[in-house]
Amino acid sequence: MPTSRNTAATASADTDALVRLGRTYGRRAVAPGEREARIRDVFQGIAPGYDVANDLMSFGLHRRWKARLAAAVATDGVVLDLAGGTGDVAARLRRRGLDVVNGDPSTAMLAVDRRRHGNQPAVALAAEALPFRDRSLGAVTLAFGLRNFTRPEAGLAEVHRVLRPGGRLHLLEFSTPDRWLRGLYRGASAWLLPLLGGVVTGRPGAYRYLAQSIQAFPDEAAVTAALRRAGFVVEHQQRLAFGIAVVHTALRPADSC
């Protein structure tokens, strides 16, 4: 059994991992404002070829993972697809008859969404300052966006604020693969993502950052700890592809303030 000292040390390490994430761009330490500007430039530049690049780099798995995420959402309220990008998760949710808003800081990504899916609700916003009333949303989905937040814990706190009691955050994010796969996966992604992403979008540097952000992102234990600190009850976690990605289901309790 872990001692209380070990448990406290683990929680502190989890916190530090997410704080450090917001102070880096790839492997470089940067100020928060510079990080935000650089990441915004990344997604503005790769938006037209983003989904094709994702198909190539994940061998189509990202679509299956997002379909699983969308299938788990159950609410009669409005759903915010946070960091929804080109709107692929939002489109899946709408096909199920749900009322969905795609929210993303990249206007170029939202423009792709509008071209593909028509004049559906799509809003440019920052995760750390959501333009929704307290307790106003039925659910939030967040697919592969948390690691691009400059202040991840502030973003999770905002999600908690805007969810109504009993609402859920459905979070899909990369994680740490099983040990036998870890070295191969990290080595391959370090060169494969910039290569394929660069061919499709002409921006290999953007995919170099994305590969480094995946490798720097902490495992599901750190995400669980952050969700709990934000006030959520973590109901379920599902590891995908030997832990390359994880779906987290987190509830805003009915008695939370």
ZISULZI-V427916 format. One record per residue. N is the residue number from 1. SS is DSSP state (H for helix, E for strand, C for the rest). PHI is phi in degrees with one decimal (* if undefined). OMEGA is omega in radians with two decimals (none if undefined). Layout:
n=N ss=SS phi=PHI omega=OMEGA
n=N ss=SS phi=PHI omega=OMEGA
//
This chain:
n=1 ss=C phi=* omega=3.11
n=2 ss=C phi=-69.7 omega=3.07
n=3 ss=C phi=-76.7 omega=3.11
n=4 ss=H phi=-62.9 omega=3.11
n=5 ss=H phi=-65.4 omega=3.12
n=6 ss=H phi=-65.8 omega=3.12
n=7 ss=H phi=-62.5 omega=3.12
n=8 ss=H phi=-63.7 omega=3.13
n=9 ss=H phi=-64.5 omega=3.12
n=10 ss=H phi=-64.8 omega=3.12
n=11 ss=H phi=-60.9 omega=3.11
n=12 ss=H phi=-64.6 omega=3.12
n=13 ss=H phi=-64.1 omega=3.10
n=14 ss=H phi=-60.8 omega=3.12
n=15 ss=H phi=-60.3 omega=-3.12
n=16 ss=H phi=-60.0 omega=-3.12
n=17 ss=H phi=-62.4 omega=3.14
n=18 ss=H phi=-73.4 omega=3.09
n=19 ss=H phi=-63.0 omega=3.13
n=20 ss=H phi=-60.7 omega=-3.13
n=21 ss=H phi=-56.6 omega=-3.13
n=22 ss=C phi=-76.5 omega=-3.14
n=23 ss=C phi=-113.2 omega=-3.10
n=24 ss=E phi=-132.1 omega=2.94
n=25 ss=E phi=-128.4 omega=-2.97
n=26 ss=C phi=67.0 omega=3.13
n=27 ss=C phi=-103.9 omega=-3.11
n=28 ss=E phi=-102.7 omega=3.00
n=29 ss=E phi=-77.9 omega=-3.13
n=30 ss=C phi=-139.5 omega=3.04
n=31 ss=C phi=-73.0 omega=-3.11
n=32 ss=H phi=-54.2 omega=-3.13
n=33 ss=H phi=-63.4 omega=3.11
n=34 ss=H phi=-67.0 omega=3.11
n=35 ss=H phi=-60.0 omega=3.14
n=36 ss=H phi=-58.4 omega=-3.11
n=37 ss=H phi=-65.2 omega=-3.13
n=38 ss=H phi=-66.1 omega=-3.13
n=39 ss=H phi=-67.6 omega=3.07
n=40 ss=H phi=-60.2 omega=3.11
n=41 ss=H phi=-64.2 omega=3.09
n=42 ss=H phi=-54.7 omega=-3.02
n=43 ss=H phi=-77.2 omega=3.01
n=44 ss=H phi=-63.4 omega=-3.06
n=45 ss=H phi=-78.3 omega=-3.03
n=46 ss=H phi=-100.9 omega=-3.01
n=47 ss=H phi=-53.1 omega=-3.06
n=48 ss=H phi=-60.4 omega=-3.11
n=49 ss=H phi=-107.3 omega=-2.98
n=50 ss=H phi=-60.6 omega=-3.06
n=51 ss=H phi=-70.4 omega=3.08
n=52 ss=H phi=-63.3 omega=3.11
n=53 ss=H phi=-61.8 omega=3.11
n=54 ss=H phi=-61.7 omega=3.10
n=55 ss=H phi=-60.1 omega=-3.11
n=56 ss=H phi=-67.0 omega=-3.02
n=57 ss=H phi=-73.6 omega=-3.13
n=58 ss=H phi=-104.1 omega=-3.06
n=59 ss=C phi=56.3 omega=3.10
n=60 ss=C phi=82.0 omega=-3.08
n=61 ss=H phi=-64.7 omega=-3.08
n=62 ss=H phi=-60.2 omega=3.12
n=63 ss=H phi=-67.3 omega=3.12
n=64 ss=H phi=-65.1 omega=-3.14
n=65 ss=H phi=-65.0 omega=3.14
n=66 ss=H phi=-67.8 omega=3.08
n=67 ss=H phi=-63.0 omega=3.10
n=68 ss=H phi=-65.6 omega=3.10
n=69 ss=H phi=-60.9 omega=-3.09
n=70 ss=H phi=-64.6 omega=-3.11
n=71 ss=H phi=-66.4 omega=-3.09
n=72 ss=C phi=-83.6 omega=-3.06
n=73 ss=C phi=-78.7 omega=3.10
n=74 ss=C phi=-138.7 omega=-3.14
n=75 ss=C phi=-163.5 omega=3.00
n=76 ss=C phi=-102.7 omega=3.13
n=77 ss=C phi=-101.7 omega=3.11
n=78 ss=C phi=-73.2 omega=3.09
n=79 ss=E phi=-106.8 omega=2.99
n=80 ss=E phi=-99.0 omega=2.97
n=81 ss=E phi=-92.2 omega=-3.03
n=82 ss=E phi=-80.6 omega=-3.02
n=83 ss=C phi=55.9 omega=-3.02
n=84 ss=C phi=-76.6 omega=3.00
n=85 ss=C phi=56.1 omega=-3.05
n=86 ss=C phi=-81.0 omega=2.97
n=87 ss=C phi=86.6 omega=-3.09
n=88 ss=H phi=-70.1 omega=3.08
n=89 ss=H phi=-69.6 omega=3.13
n=90 ss=H phi=-58.4 omega=3.13
n=91 ss=H phi=-63.9 omega=3.09
n=92 ss=H phi=-63.3 omega=3.13
n=93 ss=H phi=-66.4 omega=3.14
n=94 ss=H phi=-65.9 omega=3.10
n=95 ss=H phi=-63.4 omega=3.08
n=96 ss=C phi=-91.0 omega=3.09
n=97 ss=C phi=86.3 omega=-3.12
n=98 ss=C phi=-86.6 omega=3.13
n=99 ss=C phi=-90.2 omega=-2.93
n=100 ss=E phi=-127.0 omega=2.97
n=101 ss=E phi=-115.9 omega=3.02
n=102 ss=E phi=-89.7 omega=3.13
n=103 ss=E phi=-119.0 omega=-3.08
n=104 ss=E phi=-153.9 omega=3.12
n=105 ss=C phi=-75.1 omega=-3.06
n=106 ss=C phi=-93.0 omega=3.11
n=107 ss=H phi=-67.8 omega=3.12
n=108 ss=H phi=-67.8 omega=3.09
n=109 ss=H phi=-65.0 omega=3.12
n=110 ss=H phi=-65.3 omega=3.09
n=111 ss=H phi=-64.8 omega=3.06
n=112 ss=H phi=-62.8 omega=3.10
n=113 ss=H phi=-56.2 omega=-3.09
n=114 ss=H phi=-65.4 omega=3.11
n=115 ss=H phi=-63.7 omega=-3.06
n=116 ss=H phi=-84.4 omega=-2.95
n=117 ss=H phi=-117.3 omega=3.11
n=118 ss=C phi=80.8 omega=-3.03
n=119 ss=C phi=-85.1 omega=3.09
n=120 ss=C phi=-89.6 omega=-3.12
n=121 ss=C phi=-58.5 omega=3.13
n=122 ss=E phi=-145.7 omega=-2.98
n=123 ss=E phi=-128.8 omega=3.01
n=124 ss=E phi=-78.8 omega=-3.08
n=125 ss=C phi=-154.3 omega=3.04
n=126 ss=E phi=-104.2 omega=-3.10
n=127 ss=C phi=-60.9 omega=-3.08
n=128 ss=C phi=-80.5 omega=3.13
n=129 ss=E phi=-148.1 omega=-3.04
n=130 ss=C phi=-74.1 omega=-3.09
n=131 ss=C phi=-86.2 omega=-3.14
n=132 ss=C phi=-129.7 omega=3.13
n=133 ss=C phi=-69.1 omega=3.03
n=134 ss=C phi=-56.2 omega=3.02
n=135 ss=C phi=56.3 omega=-3.03
n=136 ss=C phi=-106.6 omega=-3.05
n=137 ss=E phi=-110.7 omega=3.13
n=138 ss=E phi=-81.3 omega=-3.13
n=139 ss=E phi=-161.1 omega=3.04
n=140 ss=E phi=-132.0 omega=2.97
n=141 ss=E phi=-110.8 omega=-3.11
n=142 ss=E phi=-148.0 omega=-3.07
n=143 ss=E phi=-109.8 omega=3.05
n=144 ss=C phi=57.5 omega=3.14
n=145 ss=C phi=-118.7 omega=-3.03
n=146 ss=H phi=-60.6 omega=-3.07
n=147 ss=H phi=-71.5 omega=3.08
n=148 ss=H phi=-95.2 omega=3.06
n=149 ss=C phi=-70.8 omega=3.05
n=150 ss=C phi=-76.4 omega=3.06
n=151 ss=C phi=-126.6 omega=-3.04
n=152 ss=H phi=-56.1 omega=-3.09
n=153 ss=H phi=-70.7 omega=3.05
n=154 ss=H phi=-66.9 omega=3.08
n=155 ss=H phi=-63.4 omega=3.11
n=156 ss=H phi=-65.5 omega=3.10
n=157 ss=H phi=-63.6 omega=3.09
n=158 ss=H phi=-66.7 omega=3.09
n=159 ss=H phi=-60.5 omega=3.10
n=160 ss=H phi=-60.0 omega=-3.11
n=161 ss=H phi=-62.2 omega=-3.01
n=162 ss=H phi=-84.6 omega=3.09
n=163 ss=E phi=-75.7 omega=3.03
n=164 ss=E phi=-77.4 omega=3.10
n=165 ss=E phi=-54.8 omega=-3.05
n=166 ss=E phi=90.5 omega=3.09
n=167 ss=E phi=-78.4 omega=-3.07
n=168 ss=E phi=-127.2 omega=2.92
n=169 ss=E phi=-98.3 omega=3.07
n=170 ss=E phi=-108.4 omega=-2.96
n=171 ss=E phi=-114.7 omega=3.06
n=172 ss=E phi=-114.4 omega=-3.11
n=173 ss=E phi=-149.7 omega=3.06
n=174 ss=E phi=-65.0 omega=-3.14
n=175 ss=C phi=-146.9 omega=-3.14
n=176 ss=C phi=-98.2 omega=-3.09
n=177 ss=C phi=-66.0 omega=3.04
n=178 ss=C phi=-54.1 omega=-3.00
n=179 ss=H phi=-55.9 omega=-3.08
n=180 ss=H phi=-64.6 omega=-3.09
n=181 ss=H phi=-97.7 omega=-2.90
n=182 ss=H phi=-57.5 omega=-3.08
n=183 ss=H phi=-64.1 omega=3.13
n=184 ss=H phi=-62.5 omega=-3.10
n=185 ss=H phi=-64.1 omega=-3.11
n=186 ss=H phi=-67.6 omega=3.12
n=187 ss=H phi=-64.8 omega=-3.13
n=188 ss=H phi=-68.0 omega=-3.10
n=189 ss=H phi=-66.6 omega=-3.11
n=190 ss=H phi=-63.1 omega=3.13
n=191 ss=H phi=-107.5 omega=-3.07
n=192 ss=H phi=-73.7 omega=-3.11
n=193 ss=H phi=-63.2 omega=3.10
n=194 ss=H phi=-62.3 omega=-3.13
n=195 ss=H phi=-66.7 omega=-3.08
n=196 ss=H phi=-70.0 omega=3.12
n=197 ss=H phi=-62.5 omega=3.11
n=198 ss=H phi=-66.9 omega=3.12
n=199 ss=H phi=-64.0 omega=-3.06
n=200 ss=H phi=-75.0 omega=-3.00
n=201 ss=H phi=-107.8 omega=-3.05
n=202 ss=C phi=75.5 omega=-3.09
n=203 ss=C phi=-127.8 omega=-3.14
n=204 ss=H phi=-62.6 omega=3.12
n=205 ss=H phi=-63.4 omega=3.11
n=206 ss=H phi=-63.3 omega=-3.12
n=207 ss=H phi=-79.5 omega=2.98
n=208 ss=H phi=-66.2 omega=3.06
n=209 ss=H phi=-61.0 omega=-3.09
n=210 ss=H phi=-62.0 omega=3.09
n=211 ss=H phi=-63.1 omega=-3.14
n=212 ss=H phi=-67.8 omega=3.13
n=213 ss=H phi=-67.8 omega=3.09
n=214 ss=H phi=-65.2 omega=-3.11
n=215 ss=H phi=-67.9 omega=-3.10
n=216 ss=H phi=-82.5 omega=-3.05
n=217 ss=C phi=-72.1 omega=-3.09
n=218 ss=C phi=-70.5 omega=-3.07
n=219 ss=C phi=-80.6 omega=-3.05
n=220 ss=H phi=-65.4 omega=3.09
n=221 ss=H phi=-64.1 omega=3.11
n=222 ss=H phi=-67.6 omega=3.11
n=223 ss=H phi=-65.6 omega=3.09
n=224 ss=H phi=-58.2 omega=3.14
n=225 ss=H phi=-61.8 omega=3.14
n=226 ss=H phi=-66.7 omega=3.10
n=227 ss=H phi=-62.3 omega=3.14
n=228 ss=H phi=-66.7 omega=3.11
n=229 ss=H phi=-63.9 omega=3.12
n=230 ss=C phi=-78.9 omega=3.08
n=231 ss=C phi=105.4 omega=-3.12
n=232 ss=E phi=-85.9 omega=2.91
n=233 ss=E phi=-104.0 omega=-3.12
n=234 ss=E phi=-81.0 omega=-3.05
n=235 ss=E phi=-87.2 omega=-2.98
n=236 ss=E phi=-158.9 omega=3.00
n=237 ss=E phi=-134.2 omega=3.11
n=238 ss=E phi=-127.3 omega=3.10
n=239 ss=E phi=-79.1 omega=-3.11
n=240 ss=E phi=-117.7 omega=3.07
n=241 ss=C phi=51.2 omega=3.09
n=242 ss=C phi=60.8 omega=3.06
n=243 ss=C phi=91.9 omega=3.07
n=244 ss=C phi=-60.6 omega=3.09
n=245 ss=E phi=-137.4 omega=-3.14
n=246 ss=E phi=-139.3 omega=2.97
n=247 ss=E phi=-97.1 omega=3.10
n=248 ss=E phi=-109.2 omega=3.03
n=249 ss=E phi=-111.8 omega=-3.04
n=250 ss=E phi=-127.8 omega=-3.08
n=251 ss=E phi=-100.9 omega=2.88
n=252 ss=E phi=-83.6 omega=-3.04
n=253 ss=C phi=-61.2 omega=-3.12
n=254 ss=C phi=-64.8 omega=-3.09
n=255 ss=C phi=-100.1 omega=-3.12
n=256 ss=C phi=-81.1 omega=-3.08
n=257 ss=C phi=-93.6 omega=none
//
